[in-house]
Amino acid sequence: MNNTLPSQIVIENVIQCKMRGKVAYQSHLSASISMNLTYVKPFDDPSVKGYQRPVDPKRCSDFAIYLSKGEDALFTPILLNAGGNWEFSVYDKQRPAFGRLICKGKASLMDGQHRLGGIKRYIQETNSEIIIPFLAFHCLDEDEEIRLFDTINTKAKGIGTSLSKYLRRDTDDISWMATELLVRQESPFYHIGSIIGKRNKGRHVTLQNLYRTLYLLNKDPKIIIFSKEEKLTMALQYFNNIKETFSHEWLDYSGYRLTHIVCLDALSIAGSEVLSKCTTESKRQFDYNGITKAIKKISKIDWSINGPLKYLKGMSGSKSLATELKDHMLS
């Protein structure tokens, strides 16, 4: 692993700090300099002290596309180990934590490999420059570096898909609709849903689950033309009719499969065609009575946990059940 530099690189406006007894530096550097100032320790390095996985080109490409959004494309600092190759020099003895770094060797990139890969692609394609924030430890030994990398990539927990959808509710129509179905008291999902994705007794439908089932419900081209408010009204009418028709089954998760995800998805797949049948595309009119009539036609279905739907699983199971539901609802 070559970590030498042909000439020294100076980084200005650096803050020196201590983290759990380790000296660290915080600042920023240009993308072009970062490419020359950092290196990666691959997992198959002959030294047996490498640990980084191969770069995923798609993740780099996705990040480059993200950067093309402009000023809204913010990102977190990369994490480096200077390995004792960087010297800190203060500007003023009265301010001992503020100064410059004199870099005599490259720093090991511990976290941010795909960000740097995406940044490299972005600056090459746009012929532009970008500033990269960083946090660099003055010197971690190789074992400390590996342990920190392992902690970052195995112990840290993401926010989860449900909360992610909730955070995007102002920019994504289906995320907004799914959120509304969980927070509106007139919604059948109000008492059985969880926004943050954590299931507990009584709340077994997550926002992510609803996101997918709403995507399936609104898939027909005739439905897409309607506004998100109109589509929400359709969804409320559809699922409220189901709850009213099967009021006992809707609230008994352990005894019936009606609100199990595999069945909700099936109801949405079938429901997409029901909503399409209730739509007049040219006039953007909708027949809400058509929903009630369609749901009445499946009132005899047995949703019990040990009934004919006992072994239904996955999307293949949802599609299979949806075919049966459509035969009844659209007859």
C-alpha positions in Angstrom: 0.0 0.0 0.0 1.7 3.2 -1.2 1.0 6.1 1.1 3.8 8.4 0.1 3.2 11.9 -1.5 5.5 13.4 -4.2 5.3 16.7 -2.3 3.7 18.1 0.9 0.1 19.2 0.9 -1.2 21.9 3.2 -4.7 22.0 4.6 -5.8 25.3 6.1 -8.5 26.2 8.7 -8.2 23.1 10.7 -9.7 22.5 14.1 -7.8 20.1 16.4 -9.8 18.1 19.0 -9.7 15.0 21.1 -12.0 12.1 20.8 -11.8 9.5 23.6 -8.2 10.4 24.1 -7.3 10.3 20.4 -6.2 13.5 18.6 -8.4 14.3 15.6 -8.7 17.0 13.0 -11.7 18.5 11.4 -11.8 20.6 8.2 -12.4 20.3 4.5 -10.4 19.9 1.3 -11.1 20.0 -2.5 -12.2 16.9 -4.3 -9.1 17.0 -6.6 -6.7 17.1 -3.6 -8.6 14.3 -1.8 -8.0 11.9 -4.7 -4.2 12.4 -4.2 -4.3 12.6 -0.4 -6.2 9.4 0.4 -5.7 5.7 -0.2 -7.7 2.5 0.5 -6.6 -0.7 2.3 -8.3 -3.5 0.3 -9.4 -6.6 2.2 -7.1 -8.9 0.2 -3.9 -6.8 0.7 -0.8 -9.0 1.2 -0.1 -7.2 4.5 -3.2 -9.0 6.0 -4.2 -5.7 7.5 -6.5 -4.6 4.7 -10.3 -4.5 5.3 -12.1 -2.4 2.6 -14.6 -4.2 0.3 -14.4 -3.6 -3.5 -16.1 -0.5 -4.7 -19.7 -0.9 -6.0 -19.8 1.1 -9.3 -23.6 1.5 -9.0 -23.4 3.1 -5.6 -20.8 5.5 -6.9 -22.9 6.3 -9.9 -26.0 6.9 -7.7 -24.0 9.3 -5.5 -22.8 11.2 -8.5 -26.4 11.6 -9.7 -27.3 12.7 -6.2 -24.6 15.4 -6.3 -26.0 16.7 -9.6 -29.1 18.0 -7.7 -27.1 21.0 -6.7 -27.1 22.8 -3.3 -29.5 20.4 -1.7 -27.1 17.5 -2.2 -25.4 17.6 1.2 -23.4 14.7 2.6 -21.5 13.7 5.7 -17.7 14.0 6.3 -15.4 11.2 5.2 -13.4 9.5 7.9 -9.6 9.2 7.7 -6.6 7.9 9.6 -3.6 10.1 9.0 -1.3 7.4 10.4 1.1 10.0 12.0 1.8 11.5 8.5 0.1 14.8 9.2 1.5 17.6 11.4 -0.6 20.2 13.0 0.7 23.8 13.2 -1.3 26.5 15.1 -1.8 30.0 13.6 -1.8 31.7 17.0 -0.7 30.4 20.4 -3.7 32.1 21.9 -5.9 29.7 19.9 -4.1 26.4 20.1 -6.9 24.3 18.5 -7.0 26.3 15.2 -4.3 26.0 12.5 -3.1 24.1 9.5 -2.1 20.6 8.6 1.1 19.8 6.8 0.5 16.5 5.1 3.7 14.5 4.4 1.9 11.2 3.5 -1.5 9.9 2.5 -4.3 9.1 4.9 -6.1 5.8 5.0 -9.8 6.2 4.0 -11.8 4.4 6.6 -15.4 5.5 5.7 -16.5 7.2 2.5 -15.2 5.1 -0.3 -18.4 5.3 -2.3 -18.8 9.0 -1.6 -15.3 9.7 -3.0 -16.0 7.4 -5.9 -19.2 9.3 -6.8 -17.4 12.6 -6.3 -14.6 11.6 -8.6 -17.1 10.7 -11.3 -19.1 13.9 -10.7 -16.1 16.2 -11.1 -14.8 14.4 -14.1 -18.2 14.6 -15.9 -19.0 18.2 -14.9 -15.4 19.5 -15.0 -16.1 21.2 -11.7 -14.7 21.2 -8.1 -16.4 20.3 -4.9 -15.5 20.7 -1.2 -15.3 17.6 0.9 -15.6 17.8 4.8 -13.5 15.3 6.7 -12.7 14.0 10.2 -9.1 12.6 10.5 -7.5 10.8 13.4 -3.9 11.8 13.9 -2.8 8.2 14.3 -4.6 4.9 14.8 -2.7 1.7 14.7 -3.9 -0.9 12.1 -5.9 -2.9 14.6 -7.7 0.2 15.9 -8.5 1.2 12.4 -9.9 -2.2 11.5 -12.0 -2.3 14.7 -13.4 1.2 14.1 -14.3 0.3 10.5 -16.0 -2.9 11.7 -18.0 -0.9 14.3 -19.1 1.7 11.7 -20.3 -0.9 9.3 -21.9 -3.5 11.6 -23.1 -1.7 14.8 -24.6 1.5 13.3 -28.3 1.1 12.5 -30.1 2.9 9.7 -33.3 4.8 10.3 -35.3 2.1 8.6 -37.4 2.2 5.4 -40.7 3.2 7.2 -39.2 6.3 8.8 -37.4 7.1 5.5 -40.7 7.1 3.7 -42.2 9.4 6.4 -39.4 11.9 5.9 -40.1 12.0 2.2 -43.8 12.6 2.6 -43.6 16.2 1.3 -41.8 15.2 -2.0 -43.3 11.8 -2.7 -47.0 11.3 -3.2 -47.2 7.6 -2.1 -45.2 8.4 1.0 -47.7 11.2 1.8 -50.7 8.9 1.2 -49.2 6.2 3.4 -48.5 8.6 6.2 -52.1 10.0 6.0 -53.5 6.5 6.2 -51.7 6.1 9.5 -52.4 9.5 11.1 -56.0 10.1 10.1 -58.6 8.8 12.6 -61.0 7.9 9.9 -58.5 5.6 8.4 -58.8 1.8 9.0 -55.1 1.7 9.6 -55.1 4.3 12.3 -55.1 1.8 15.2 -53.0 -0.9 13.6 -50.2 1.0 11.9 -46.7 2.1 12.9 -44.9 5.1 11.3 -41.4 4.3 12.6 -41.5 0.7 11.4 -41.4 -0.8 14.9 -44.1 -3.5 15.2 -45.8 -4.2 18.6 -49.0 -5.7 19.8 -51.8 -4.3 17.8 -49.6 -2.3 15.4 -48.4 -4.7 12.8 -48.7 -2.7 9.6 -45.6 -0.4 9.0 -45.5 2.7 6.9 -43.2 0.8 4.5 -45.9 -2.0 4.2 -48.5 0.6 3.4 -46.2 2.3 0.9 -45.9 -0.9 -1.1 -49.6 -1.8 -0.9 -50.6 1.7 -2.1 -48.1 1.5 -4.9 -49.9 -1.7 -6.0 -53.3 -0.1 -5.6 -52.5 3.0 -7.7 -50.6 1.1 -10.5 -53.2 1.3 -13.2 -52.7 4.1 -15.7 -56.3 5.3 -15.2 -55.6 6.0 -11.6 -52.2 7.7 -12.0 -53.9 10.8 -13.6 -55.7 11.7 -10.3 -54.2 14.0 -7.7 -52.7 12.5 -4.5 -55.7 13.8 -2.5 -58.1 12.1 -4.9 -56.1 8.9 -4.7 -56.1 9.0 -0.9 -59.9 9.4 -0.9 -60.1 6.3 -3.2 -57.8 4.3 -0.9 -59.7 5.3 2.2 -63.0 4.4 0.6 -61.6 1.0 -0.6 -60.0 -0.1 2.7 -62.8 1.3 4.9 -65.3 -0.8 2.9 -63.1 -3.9 3.5 -62.9 -3.1 7.2 -66.7 -2.6 7.5 -67.3 -5.8 5.6 -64.9 -7.8 7.7 -65.0 -5.8 11.0 -64.1 -8.7 13.2 -61.4 -10.1 11.0 -59.8 -6.7 10.5 -59.0 -6.3 14.2 -58.0 -9.9 15.0 -54.5 -10.2 13.6 -53.8 -13.5 15.4 -57.0 -15.2 14.3 -57.3 -13.9 10.7 -55.0 -13.1 7.8 -56.9 -10.2 6.4 -54.5 -7.5 7.6 -51.4 -9.7 7.1 -49.2 -8.0 4.4 -49.6 -10.9 1.9 -53.3 -10.4 2.0 -53.2 -6.6 2.0 -51.0 -6.7 -1.1 -53.4 -9.1 -2.8 -56.3 -6.8 -2.0 -54.4 -3.8 -3.5 -53.5 -5.8 -6.7 -57.1 -6.7 -7.2 -58.2 -3.2 -6.0 -56.2 -1.5 -8.7 -58.5 -3.1 -11.3 -61.6 -2.3 -9.3 -60.6 1.4 -9.1 -59.8 1.4 -12.8 -63.3 0.0 -13.5 -64.8 2.9 -11.4 -63.0 5.5 -13.4 -64.0 7.6 -16.4 -60.6 8.6 -17.7 -61.8 11.3 -20.1 -63.9 13.2 -17.5 -61.8 12.3 -14.4 -64.9 11.1 -12.6 -65.0 8.3 -10.1 -67.8 6.0 -9.1 -67.3 5.4 -5.3 -70.4 3.1 -5.2 -68.6 0.8 -7.5 -66.1 0.1 -4.7 -68.9 -0.9 -2.3 -70.4 -3.2 -4.8 -67.1 -4.9 -5.5 -66.3 -5.5 -1.9 -69.7 -7.1 -1.2 -68.9 -9.7 -3.8 -66.0 -11.1 -1.6 -67.9 -11.0 1.7 -67.9 -14.9 1.9 -64.1 -15.3 1.7 -62.6 -17.2 4.7 -59.7 -15.2 6.1 -59.1 -17.4 9.2 -55.6 -18.2 10.1 -56.1 -21.9 9.6 -58.3 -21.6 6.6 -57.5 -21.9 2.9 -55.1 -19.0 3.1 -53.0 -20.6 5.8 -49.9 -21.2 3.6 -50.1 -18.1 1.5 -46.7 -16.4 1.5 -44.7 -13.7 -0.4 -45.6 -11.7 -3.6 -46.4 -14.9 -5.5 -49.0 -15.7 -2.8 -50.4 -12.2 -3.1 -50.7 -12.5 -6.9 -52.4 -15.8 -6.6 -55.0 -14.5 -4.1 -55.5 -11.4 -6.1 -56.5 -13.5 -9.1 -59.2 -15.1 -7.1 -60.4 -11.8 -5.6 -60.6 -10.2 -9.1 -62.7 -13.1 -10.3 -65.3 -12.3 -7.6 -65.0 -8.5 -7.5 -65.2 -7.9 -11.2 -67.8 -10.6 -12.1 
